[in-house]
Amino acid sequence: MDVKSFLKAARLRTLPLSVSGIIVGSYLGVDYLNSISIGSVKIITWLTPIFWLAILTTIGFQVLSNFANDYGDGIKGSDKNRTGEARMVSSGAITPKQMKMAMIITSIITLIFALLLIYVAFGSENFGYSIVFFGLGIASIAAAIKYTVGNSAYGYSGFGDVFVFLFFGLVSVVGSYFLYTKQLNFEIFLPAISIGLLSTAVLNLNNLRDREEDKKNNKNTLVVKLGSGNAKKYHYFLILAALLTAFIYVFLNFESIYQLLFLIAFIPLIKNIKTVAQNKIPAELDKELKKVALSTFLFAVLFGIGNTLF
């Protein structure tokens, strides 16, 4: 069994994007705890066990999703002529049986991290919350696998965008915030929407790049359904709406000019809009995927710092 092949299948370049929501939710959750703990030692986001367990759990879900995507597309033949990184099942580097075993092992490890996270966050006195978050963990595993695996894989019917928006955005940010605070603040949904929209923009770029091959393989992504022109307009909306919701949050909670630090991350994102608008060769969009993913990660860090440390 070639470890390098599994590392390639894990697609490590997707991990910064996957943890972006955890970073935002954790920053804001810890800031809330510090605001109600006047006189006590200030909590530092990076030193909390909740943060690291949430990061490990999220990475587990992402790797599982990547394995499942590689497996599902591989056995369906959707990756035969794909652009970008080679897929391990379709190339023969990993057999379908080996990938299924890797998915099972990753699911078990991720579930262990999730259970530890739930216990550290809620202990034994918040059993109801524990059940809800355990359910979210199971749902996340099922959603990661069903994206491309099975006859009713939702990635093949245009619902992948919904999954990414919900789990990378709302569940990730609001969920991690709740792990710290044990309460909902509806303003937190604003940056959660921003992260969800930017994460969806990454998926949309991926699908714009692969539109022709997806169409041939009956993978009816939203891009295939919309067509290239409308999918580009959808892409502009995702980025600009993410900027707007972040602005609204800052406006409602404005205390310092530092809260606008996140605008730095939108410089490459606005440039990306121009690149997508001018693009004629879909394969050239591959290099834009990394730019948007890393810009989302930068947004998460700068947004968290700007809204909590100054």
C-alpha positions in Angstrom: 0.0 0.0 0.0 1.6 3.3 -1.2 1.3 6.0 1.5 2.1 8.7 -1.0 -0.9 7.7 -3.0 -3.2 8.1 0.0 -1.7 11.4 0.8 -2.5 12.5 -2.8 -6.0 11.2 -2.4 -6.4 13.2 0.9 -5.7 16.4 -1.2 -4.0 18.3 1.6 -4.4 21.6 -0.3 -8.1 21.5 0.6 -7.4 21.5 4.3 -6.9 25.2 4.9 -10.3 25.9 3.4 -12.0 23.2 5.5 -10.8 24.7 8.8 -11.7 28.3 7.9 -15.1 28.1 9.6 -13.6 26.6 12.8 -11.1 29.6 13.0 -13.9 32.2 12.7 -16.3 30.4 15.1 -13.5 29.8 17.6 -12.2 33.4 17.6 -15.7 34.7 18.2 -16.6 32.1 20.7 -13.5 32.7 22.8 -14.1 36.5 22.5 -17.5 36.0 24.0 -16.1 34.0 26.9 -13.5 36.7 27.6 -16.1 39.5 27.5 -18.1 37.8 30.3 -15.1 36.9 32.4 -13.9 40.3 33.5 -10.9 40.0 35.8 -9.9 36.5 34.9 -7.0 35.4 32.7 -7.8 36.0 29.1 -8.4 32.8 27.1 -6.3 32.4 23.9 -8.1 30.7 21.0 -5.1 28.6 20.0 -4.6 27.2 23.4 -8.1 25.7 23.9 -8.6 21.9 23.5 -11.9 22.7 21.9 -10.2 24.5 19.1 -7.7 21.7 18.3 -10.2 18.9 18.6 -12.6 20.8 16.3 -9.7 21.3 13.8 -8.8 17.6 13.9 -12.5 16.6 13.5 -13.0 18.9 10.6 -9.8 17.7 8.9 -11.1 14.1 9.4 -14.4 15.0 7.7 -12.5 16.7 4.8 -10.1 13.8 4.2 -13.1 11.4 4.3 -14.9 13.6 1.8 -11.8 13.6 -0.5 -11.4 9.8 -0.2 -15.1 9.3 -1.0 -15.0 11.7 -3.9 -12.0 9.9 -5.3 -13.7 6.5 -4.9 -17.1 7.6 -6.1 -15.9 9.4 -9.3 -13.3 6.6 -9.9 -15.7 3.7 -10.0 -18.2 5.7 -12.1 -15.5 6.7 -14.6 -15.9 10.4 -14.1 -12.2 11.0 -13.6 -10.8 9.4 -16.7 -10.1 12.7 -18.5 -10.2 15.2 -15.6 -8.1 18.3 -15.4 -6.0 19.1 -12.4 -4.7 16.7 -9.8 -4.7 13.0 -10.8 -7.2 10.9 -8.9 -5.9 7.7 -7.3 -8.7 5.2 -7.9 -9.2 6.1 -11.6 -5.4 6.0 -12.2 -5.1 2.6 -10.5 -2.7 3.8 -7.8 -5.3 2.7 -5.2 -7.9 0.0 -5.7 -11.5 0.6 -4.9 -11.3 -2.0 -2.1 -8.3 -0.2 -0.5 -10.1 3.2 -0.8 -13.2 1.8 0.9 -11.1 0.5 3.8 -9.4 3.9 4.1 -12.9 5.6 4.2 -13.9 3.2 7.0 -10.8 3.9 9.0 -11.0 7.6 8.5 -14.7 7.6 9.6 -13.8 5.8 12.8 -10.9 8.1 13.7 -13.0 11.2 12.9 -15.9 10.0 15.0 -13.5 9.4 17.9 -12.2 13.0 17.6 -15.8 14.2 17.4 -16.8 12.3 20.6 -13.8 13.8 22.4 -14.7 17.2 21.2 -18.3 16.8 22.4 -17.2 15.6 25.8 -14.7 18.4 26.3 -17.2 21.0 25.3 -20.3 19.7 27.1 -19.2 17.2 29.7 -21.9 15.1 31.3 -24.2 18.0 32.3 -25.3 19.0 28.8 -26.5 15.7 27.5 -29.0 17.2 25.1 -26.4 19.3 23.4 -24.1 16.2 23.1 -26.8 14.3 21.3 -27.4 17.1 18.9 -23.7 17.4 18.0 -23.3 13.7 17.8 -26.1 13.7 15.3 -24.3 16.5 13.3 -21.2 14.3 13.3 -23.0 11.3 11.9 -24.7 13.6 9.3 -21.4 15.0 8.3 -19.9 11.6 7.7 -23.0 10.5 5.7 -22.9 13.8 3.7 -19.2 13.4 2.9 -19.7 9.9 1.6 -22.9 10.5 -0.3 -21.4 13.4 -2.3 -20.3 11.1 -5.1 -20.9 7.5 -3.8 -24.1 5.6 -4.6 -26.8 5.9 -7.2 -28.3 8.9 -5.5 -25.1 10.8 -5.0 -26.1 14.4 -4.6 -22.9 15.8 -6.2 -24.2 14.3 -9.5 -27.6 16.1 -9.2 -26.4 19.7 -8.5 -26.8 19.8 -4.7 -23.1 19.8 -3.9 -23.2 23.6 -3.4 -25.9 23.2 -0.7 -23.8 20.7 1.2 -20.6 22.9 1.1 -22.5 26.0 2.1 -24.2 24.3 5.0 -21.4 22.2 6.4 -18.3 24.4 5.6 -20.2 27.6 6.5 -23.1 27.4 8.9 -22.3 24.2 10.7 -18.6 25.0 11.0 -18.8 28.6 12.2 -22.1 28.5 14.2 -21.3 25.0 15.6 -17.8 25.9 16.8 -19.1 29.1 18.3 -21.8 27.1 20.2 -19.2 24.7 21.5 -17.6 27.6 23.5 -20.7 29.6 24.4 -23.5 27.1 24.7 -25.8 29.7 23.1 -26.8 31.1 19.7 -26.1 34.6 18.6 -27.9 35.2 15.3 -25.3 37.7 14.2 -22.8 34.9 14.0 -24.7 33.6 11.0 -23.4 36.6 9.0 -19.7 35.5 9.0 -20.9 31.9 8.7 -22.7 32.8 5.5 -19.5 34.6 4.3 -17.4 31.4 4.9 -20.1 29.2 3.3 -20.3 31.4 0.2 -16.6 31.6 -0.3 -16.3 27.8 0.2 -19.0 27.3 -2.4 -17.1 29.6 -4.8 -14.2 27.1 -4.6 -16.5 24.3 -5.6 -18.0 26.4 -8.3 -14.6 27.1 -9.8 -13.8 23.4 -9.7 -17.1 22.6 -11.5 -16.5 25.4 -14.1 -13.1 23.8 -14.8 -14.6 20.3 -15.2 -17.9 21.3 -16.9 -17.4 19.6 -20.2 -16.2 16.3 -18.7 -18.9 16.4 -16.0 -21.5 16.8 -18.8 -20.1 13.9 -20.7 -20.2 11.7 -17.6 -23.8 12.7 -16.5 -22.4 14.5 -13.5 -25.0 17.2 -13.4 -23.4 19.8 -11.2 -25.0 23.2 -10.8 -22.5 24.5 -13.4 -23.7 21.9 -15.9 -27.3 22.9 -15.2 -26.7 26.7 -15.4 -24.3 26.7 -18.3 -20.9 28.5 -18.3 -22.2 32.1 -18.6 -24.7 31.8 -15.7 -22.3 29.9 -13.6 -19.8 32.8 -13.9 -22.5 35.2 -12.8 -23.2 32.9 -9.9 -19.5 32.9 -9.0 -19.5 36.8 -8.9 -22.5 36.7 -6.6 -20.9 34.2 -4.2 -17.8 36.4 -3.7 -19.6 39.7 -3.5 -22.3 38.4 -1.2 -19.6 37.1 1.1 -18.1 40.5 1.2 -21.5 42.1 2.0 -22.4 39.8 4.9 -18.9 40.3 6.5 -19.4 44.1 6.2 -22.9 43.8 7.8 -21.4 41.9 10.8 -18.7 44.6 11.2 -21.2 47.4 10.9 -23.4 45.9 13.6 -20.5 45.3 16.0 -18.1 48.1 15.0 -15.5 49.1 17.6 -12.3 49.5 15.7 -10.9 50.1 12.2 -9.0 46.9 12.6 -12.2 45.0 12.1 -11.8 45.8 8.4 -8.6 43.9 8.2 -10.5 41.1 6.4 -10.7 43.4 3.3 -7.1 42.4 2.5 -8.3 38.9 1.7 -10.8 40.2 -0.8 -8.1 41.8 -3.0 -7.2 38.5 -4.7 -10.8 37.5 -4.6 -11.9 40.5 -6.6 -9.0 39.8 -9.0 -10.4 36.3 -9.3 -13.7 37.7 -10.5 -12.0 39.4 -13.3 -10.0 36.3 -14.2 -13.2 34.2 -14.3 -15.0 36.8 -16.4 -12.2 36.8 -19.0 -11.6 33.0 -19.0 -12.0 31.1 -22.3 -10.1 27.9 -21.5 -11.7 26.1 -18.4 -8.5 24.2 -17.6 -6.8 27.5 -16.8 -9.1 27.9 -13.8 -7.3 25.1 -12.0 -4.7 27.6 -10.6 -7.5 29.8 -9.4 -8.8 27.1 -7.0 -5.8 27.4 -4.7 -6.0 31.3 -4.7 -9.6 31.3 -3.7 -9.2 28.6 -1.1 -6.2 30.3 0.5 -7.9 33.7 0.3 -10.8 32.2 2.3 -8.4 30.9 4.9 -6.8 34.4 5.1 -10.2 36.0 5.4 -11.0 33.7 8.4 -7.7 34.6 10.2 -8.0 38.3 9.5 -11.7 38.5 10.3 -11.1 36.7 13.6 -8.1 38.8 14.6 -9.8 42.1 13.6 -13.0 41.4 15.5 -11.5 40.0 18.7 -8.0 41.2 19.5 -8.3 45.0 19.1 
